[in-house]
Amino acid sequence: MKNRIHAEKARELPGLTRRVEVEGAEAIAANYSDYLKDESRLSGGKIGFIAFPKSESDIAAFLKKMNERGIPITVSAGRTGIVGGAVPMKGALLSLEKMDRILGVRKGERAGEWFIRTQPGLLVKDLHKKVEKKDLKSVISSLAAAERKAVEEFMSEKRHYFYPVDPTELSASIGGTLATNASGERSYHYGPTRNYVRGLSVVLANGDVLNIRRGEVIASKERTFEIVLTDGSALTVPLPTYRMPEVKSAAGYYIRDGMDLIDLFIGAEGTLGVISEVEVAVLETPPHIMSLVAFFPSNEDAVSFFKNAREALPSALVFEYFDSSALDILREKKALARGAFAIPALPKNAKAAIFLELVYTEEDMDGIYAAMDRVLAAHHSSTENTWSGTRVSEREKIRALRHAVPEAVNEIVARNKRAFPSVYKLGTDMAVPGEKFEEMLSFYKELLRDAKIQYAIFGHIGEHHLHVNILPRTEQEIERAKKIIREYAKKAVACGGTVSAEHGIGKIKHPYLEILYGKEGMRQMAAVKRILDPKGILSRGNIFPEELLV
């Protein structure tokens, strides 16, 4: 293995028009205001430039231009993030939304192994659709003969495939999911985005390109990488010395002994380079999937059901949790909707629920039903208190509950905001080790009960990673909620957990990252950035405060 990589010149894609570039703060504010915000509450500043590249060479040209002038650049695409990572505070914006093409298909060495090469602006939902339907005819015309043959073979193969990463916002871009190492509900079984990235092309601030393939460039024993730029100069990149928590985490730079260079850029939130191309693995689609929502008379029953169901149902792909506050919000939404809300009435005695999906074959159905009956009964529930389905239409109705909760939460936020314009939702994204999960859940509820603020708790119980959505109605409640979340961060870290499991840090969660790694850890991250981006122009303010770059 080597720890050195040589940068290359940017590539042009034939047949594309040049990038669109707009200059002038007034014109941008008037015509491109949507690009100055994302799904967070953060307000952007004035920017003087916005560019819409269509190829790697477009990205490189714009970066070189801004770098020479010392103008900071914020990178965006789908703008679905909730930590302000895509919000430009000053300088320029680089939107990758027009780089939305599938570029090719590669066959792996093993049977049923395929890799899809895309631009970063392709939406996750579009990748899902293209792969699942094998709709890649439009790709063929732009490929060389050998690559066309691979696409044709993929489309004609009898096996069916899917891309396992499924963030809540499927309108997220592929590049955006790489920027935060996004996961979603399936990550209980399949893991996060990182697991499926086989190759990356990254444009550095000076316009040079790193074409990285997984397994080819590994950190030295001294935890360093060597990067040789196109002008012949060499950079030594020493990795931070902190140790990551042993839980699902998207907080700061990924650091491990003997790590792959590709992993340094995944989850770096656009601070080290701009992703111009990515190759991801797709998997063979499971033969049959069953979806279920089981309801319980207490939160304790739901949690203990999950712990036992993990063992009793080893083919489970998904475990999601909804506490009593989340179910009450759904009941409120159904009452207000007066029949327009598609989800059936929830059982009257339900105080918590677990949504799960599992793979099955016709041969093992009897065993699955028997195991389910046994575990439900042990936790004061039954098949009568469970929704289940195997047909696509049934599963879609059941899955609708998972998405209805955050939708209902956002409706409450909007209603509160009409009465009190300055209020907004505050949420957590923390994960802890399994042995600390119940302790952390009790701590969540204890502080919220004392604060008397409306909330909803739901999320990825399979990875001991819940989202606590706090819904203040006054500025006083906002201040109480901020203090509560800071206490949650301290508790999560004390339990050996992380302050962000999937959303990233962005510009909003710097204080929580400092709780996790301390100021020294953040300084070491900033030192890595200064080597790869000496003028600090890339996504300035993401992950750590920009004053650390001075």
N, C-alpha and C positions, 0 to 999 in steps of 0.2 A: 504494500500500500504506500501511497505517496501523500505528503501533506502540502504539495505545491500544485498550483494551477496557473496556466498562462491565459491572460485575457486576449480577446479577439476583437476585430472590428465589427461594428453593427452590420446586420444584413438587411437588404431591401427585399420587399416582396413585389414581384413583377405584376403589372396590371392594376396597380392601385393609384388612386389620386393622392396628391400630397396632403399632409395634415392641414386641418383648419386651425388657424391661430388668430386670436382676437386680442387686441391691445387697447388699454384705456379703462380706468376704474369706473367711470360713469357708464360707458357702454356695457361693461360687464354687469354692473349692478342693475341696469335697466333690463337687459335681455337674458341674463344667465343667473338670476338670483337663486334658482333652485340648486345651483352647483356650489353655493356658499353655505350649505347646511347638510346634515345627515339626519338619522333618526334620533340623535341625542338632542338634548335641550340647548346645546352650545350654539351661540351666535357667532358667525364668522365676521371677519374684518374686511377691509377693502383690499382688493388685489388688482394688479395692473396688467396681468397676462393670463390667458387661458388657452390651452392647446388641446386638440383632439387628434392624437396620432393614429395612424393606421398600420404602422409597421415599426419594427425594431429600430430601423434607421431614423424614423421620425422621432422616436423617444430620445435617441442618442443626440440628435441635432438640437432638440429643445433643451436637454439637460446641459449640453456643452455651452449653449448660449446663455442660459441662466447662471451656470457655474462661473463662467468668465466674469459675469457682472455681480456675483455674490448675492443673487436674488433667491430667496427660499422658495421651494416648490412643495406643494401638497399634492399627493397622489390620490385619485378617487376613481370609482367606476360605478357600482350599483348604489352607493351611498345608503346602505342599509345598516351600517354600524351604529351602535348606541353609546360609544364612548368618545365621540368627536374626532376620530382619527382622520376622517375625510374632510373636516372643516378647515378651510384655509383662514389663517389669521392675518396674513399679509403676503406680499410677494406675488406668487403665480400658482395656478392650478393646472395639473396635468390629468385630464380625464381619459381613461382607457376604455370608455364605453364603446367606442367604434372599432376596437380591436376584438371582434367577437366571432372570429372564424375558427372552425376546426381545420387544422392544417394537415393532419395525416393520421395514419394508423400503423402500428408496428406489432408484429406477432412475436410473442415470447418463445422461449425455448421449450416450455412445457405445454402439454395439450390444454387448450382452453385458456391460455394466458394471452391477454391483449392489452395494448397500451394506446391511449388516445392523446394526440398532441394538439393543443389548442392555444389560442391567444388568451390573454388574461381577462378581457372584457366579456367573454362568453358567460351568460347567466347559468347558474347551476341548474335551474329548471330546464333550460334548453339543452344542456348536456345530457341530463336524465332522459329527455324525450328522444334525442338523436340516438343515444346508445340503445335504449330499450326498444325503439322501433327500427333500429339499424338504418336510419335515414341519413345516409352519408353520400348519396349520389352527387350532390353538389360539390363535394370535396374532390372528386376524381379528376375533373377537368384541369385542375391546377397542378397535378402531381406528375412526377416522372414515372416511367413504365413500371419500375419495380415497386414503387409506392402504390400505384394504382392497383397492382395485383393484390397487395395486402388488404386494401379496402374492399375489393371485390370478394376476397376470401372471407373476410369478417362478415360481410352482408349475407353471404350465402351459407354460412355455417349454421347447423341446426340448433346449436346451443343458443340460449338467450343470455344477455348480460345486463348489468346495471352498475352505476357508480354509487358506492355506498354512502358517501357523505351527504347528509340531509339537514342542513341548518334550518331553523324555523323559518327564516326568510329565504325562500327558494329563488327570489329575485336578486339575491346576492350574486356577485360575479365570482368566477373562479379565482381571479387574482385577489379579490377581497377575502375569500375564505383561506387562501394561503397566507395572507398578511396577518391573520389572527389565529391560524391553525384551527379553523372552525370545526365544530363537531356536530351536535344535534342529537336527537333521541336515539338513533341507531348506533351511536358510538359506544353504548354498553357492550355490544358484541363486536362491532367492526372497528372501533377506534376512531381517532380524529383524522383530519385531512392529511397530516404528515405521513400516515401509514401508506398512502396511495400515490405519493409523488415520487416519480422515478427519474425525472429530469427537469431542470430549470435553466432558463436563460435570464440573466439579471444584468441590467444596464447600470453601471456605476455612475456616480455623479459627474465624472470626467468624460462620459460617453463610451468608455470601454465596456466590453461585454464578457461576462463569465458564463460559459456553457458547462453546466455542472450535471454530471450523471451520478446517481446514487451508487455508492460503493467505490468510487474512483479516487476521492480526495478525503483523507481521514486525518484528524488532528494528531500531531506528534505527541510523544509521551510528555513533553513540556507544555502541552495544550496550546499549540500554536498552529496557524496556517501560514503558508507563503503564497503571495499573489504577485505574479510578474505582469506588469502593465505593458501595453503595446509599445510604449516608448523605451522599454528595456529596464525601467526602474522596478525594484522589488519592494513589496510591503510585507512586513511581518505582523500578523494579527494575533496578539496574545488574548486568550479567552479569560473572562472573569473567573474568579476563584470561588464564587458562591456555589452552594449545592441546591439544586431544585428540590422542592417537596415531592415526595413519592406518591403523588396523586395527579389526576388529570389537571393540567395547568396551561394557561395562556398568558402568563404574567412575566413580561420581560423576555430577554434573549434566552433561547434554549441552549443549555450548557451541560455537556456530559464529558467524561473521560472517553477518549477514542471516538469522538463524535464525527459525523459526516458533515462536510462543509455545506451540503444542501440544506441541512437542518438549521444552520445559523440564519438563513434568509427566510425560512418558513416561520411565521409568527413574529417577525421583526417589524411589522406594521409600517413597512415602506421607509424605514429610517436608514437602511444600509444600501439599498439599490431598488430599482424599479423592475418588476417582473415583466418580461416581454414575451415569454413563451413558457409553457408548462406541459409536461407529459405525465399523465395519471394512469394508474392501473384500473381496469374494470373487472368485476367478478361475475361468475356465472350466477344467474338468478336462481334462488331457492325454488324447489318444485312447487310447494304449497305453503301459504302463510295464513295463520289464524290470528285474528285481532280480538282482544277482550278488554272490557273494563269491569273490574270487580269492585263492589261497594262494601263499605265496612261501617259498623256502628261507632268506631272510635279511631283516632289517629294511631293509637298504639297497635290496634289490630292490623291496620294497613301496613305499618312498618314491619311488624313481626311476620305478616303474610309474605312480604317481599323477601325477607331473610330466608324463610323456609322454601318459597317457590323457586329461588335460585337453584337450590339443590334438587327439588322435585321435578323441575322443568328445565333440564339442561339445554334444550334447543331454543330457549328464549332469546330473542334478538333485542327486545326493548323492555325496559321497566320505567314507567313514569308515575309520579306521585302527585296527588291533589289533596290538600288539607281541607278542613271544614270551611275555612274562610273562602277558598277558591270555589267550592261547591255552592256556598251561599250566594256568591256573585253570579254564578250561572243561573241559580233560581231567580234572582232579581232580574237578570236579563230576560229570562223566559217570560216572567210576569209582565214586564214592560213591553215585550215584543207582541203579546196578544196573538199568539199562534204563528207569527212569522219566523220564529226561531226554530230551526230544523231539528235540534236535539230533543229526544224524548224527555218526558218528565223524569227527574232523578228520584230514586227511592226515598221515601219520606224520612226513614231513619238513618240515611247515609251521612256520615260525618267525615268520611275520607274515601278516596278511591285510588286504585292502581290500574293504570293502562299497561297492557303488555301485548307483545306480538311474539309468536313462536313459529318455527318451521315444523312441518309435520309431513308424514307420508300416510297413505290410506292404511297401511299395515299397523302403524303405531297409534292410531286415533283412540282405540279403546283404552290403551295405557295412559294416554294423555288425559282423557276425561276422568279416569279413575284417580289419577294423581291430583288433578284440579279439584275434584270433589273433596278429597281427603284434606288438602291444604286449606281450602275455603272453610270447611266445617271446623277445623282446628282454630279458626280465627273469626268465629261468629258470623260467617257469611255462607252463601250457598250459590248454586247455579241460578236460582230464581232471582238473586240480587246481582247477576252478572250479565252484561251484554256481550254477545260473541257473534262472530261471523267469519266465513271463509271465502265467500264470493266477493268480488271486487266492490260491488255496490254496497254490500253490508259493511265491509271493512272501511270504506270511505265515510260512511255514517258514524261509525265508531271512532275513527280517527278525528272526526270533526270536533269531538269534545276536547281533544288536546289543543287544537288551535282556537277553539271558542273561548278558552279561559283568558289568554293574553288579549284577545279582541275585546272581551268584556271589560277587562282591566283598563284598556285604552279608552273605552267609551266612558268609564267613570272619570278618568283623568280629564277627558274633554268636557264632561259635564261640570266637574269641579272648576275647571279653568274658565268656563263661562261665568261662573259666579265670582271666582277669585282669579283674575287673569295672571297673577304672578306665581301661581302654584304649578307644580309639575310632579311627575312620578319619580321616585327614587327606588333603585333596585340593586340587588346583590347578585354576585356571580361566583360564589365561593364553594370550594370543595374541601372535604376533610377525609382522613383515612376512615375505613369502614368501622373500626372499633370506636371511633369518636362521633359517629354520625348522630346517634340518638341524643348524645350530650349537646351537640351543636343545634339540633332541631329544638330541643327544650330551651336552649338559650335564646334562639330566635323568638320563640313564643313568649318567653318570660319578659323580655324587654318590650315587646310590642304590647303585651297585655297591660303593663304598667304605664305605657305612653298613651294608651287609648286612641290610637290612630288606626284607620281602616287599612287592611293589608290583605294580601293573598300569597300563599306559599305553594309552589308547584315546581316540577322539574324532574331532573334526571337522577332519580333515587338509585338507579343501577350503578351509578358512579359516585354516589354520596355527594351529589352536586345539585342543590336546590336554588331556585330563584325566589327571593323574598321581595315582593313588590309592595312598597309602602305608598299609600295614596293620601297625602296630606291635603287638607282643605284650607289651611291658613298659613301665613308665613311663619307663625310660631310653631306649627306642626312641622314645617319644612326644617326648621332649625333643630327640633327634637329628633327628626328622622336622620339628619346628617350625623348627629352625635351617636345615634344608635348604630348606624352602619359602620362608623369608625370602631365602635366596640366589637361589632361582629368581625371586622378584619383582624383585630387583636386576638380575638378568641380563636378564629380559624387558624391563624399562624401558630398560636400556642398549642393547638391540637395537631400540628404537623401538616396543616393544609395550605391552600393557596388563596389569594385574594381575587383571582380571576381564573376561572376554569375554561372559558371559551370566548368571552367577548373581547379580551385584550385590555390594555391599559388606556390607550389613546391619550387625550389631553385632559381627561377628567379624573383619572384614578391614580395620579402620581403619589398622593399621600399614602394610599394603601400599599403601593409597591415599596415605598420606603419602610413601611412596617414589616414587609416580608424580607427584604434584602438589606435594609439599612442604607444610609447615605453612601457608604463605601461601595456597596454593590451597584448602586445607580451610577456612581462615578466610573466604575469599571466598564459598565455598558457604554457610557458616553465616550470612554477612551477608545473602544472598538469602533464606534461611529466616526470619531475624528480621524482614524487611520484610513477608513474606506471613503469617507466624505469629509475631507479636511476643512472645507468652508461651512460645513453643517447645513447644507441647503435642503436635504431630503426630509420631508415630513417632519420639519422642525416642531418640537413640542410634543410629539408622540412618545410615549413610554416614560420619558424623563423630562424635567423642565429644561428649556433651552439655555438657561444660565449655566448649566453644567458643561456646555460646549465652549464656554469662554476660557 
